Amino acid sequence: ESELAGLPVIATDLPEIKAVVSEANYKYLFQKNDIDSIVSAVLEMSRNEKERIYLGKENRIKAMELFSPTNNFSKIISIIENK
């Protein structure tokens, strides 16, 4: 949802998260319980409007590729046809 809204993401570095954010956003993914990295990412993101805008655009592009209506309907049709 954040990606479709064109927002940057600060989150735990999990495969499920990496799959939906742009590669540019990877540097804002942190290891579980790494409080220092979380704080650093939040502070950096809050101070850098250009970076927020850039990452938001990149995340939206990736989200539209993954979750476009065409892709979603194609998957649904495939599931229905295979039953």
Secondary structure, DSSP 8 states (H G I E B T S, - for coil): -TTTTT----EE--HHHHTTS-GGGGGGEE-TT-HHHHHHHHHHHHH-HHHHHHHHHHHHHHHHHHH-HHHHHHHHHHHHHT-
